[in-house]
């Protein structure tokens, strides 16, 4: 029964993500779907992968604080807002996220801190952000990476201490947050 519920959740989220509102817009960046199973739970991310180079001019853009402004929610990717799907409840950065589909936004700050915003609204294009739909805001851990990453990349990785890690990498910055399956 649980796998049927999970399949229905995934199908519903994908249908909503491909809704007419999204289809009316033209995608500029490649898109990717990634997933990871930890503790008998699948977490899936569907997101756009913009490049550092401007698609129109080819010029390298400054990412953090410019293309992705400080102090404002960013769609955590390109085109449609990023979709998070979890089959079972997870504890993300200390906050319980029930099974279901959510949109992820990121809000970086000039001091290097950042929040991952988990929104209950799904299916929106780009920066159609409604703070009234925030389900949670969790702290992200920032680290500097070398070499710089040209194309925005998200990763779901197994956490050596249990559960998983959600990572966002672009330019010379990685933001991450740990999660576990709620017991």
Secondary structure, DSSP 4 states (H G I P E B T S, - for coil): -HHHHHHHHHHHHHHHHTSHHHHTSPP-SEEEEEEEEETTEEEEEEEEE-BSB-TTT-PBPPTBTTTB-TTS-B-SSSSBPEEEEESS-EEETTEEE-SEEEEEEEEE-TTS-EEEEEES--S-BTT---GGGEEEEEEEEEEEEEEEEEEEEEEEEE-TTSSEEEEEEEEEEEEEEEEEE--
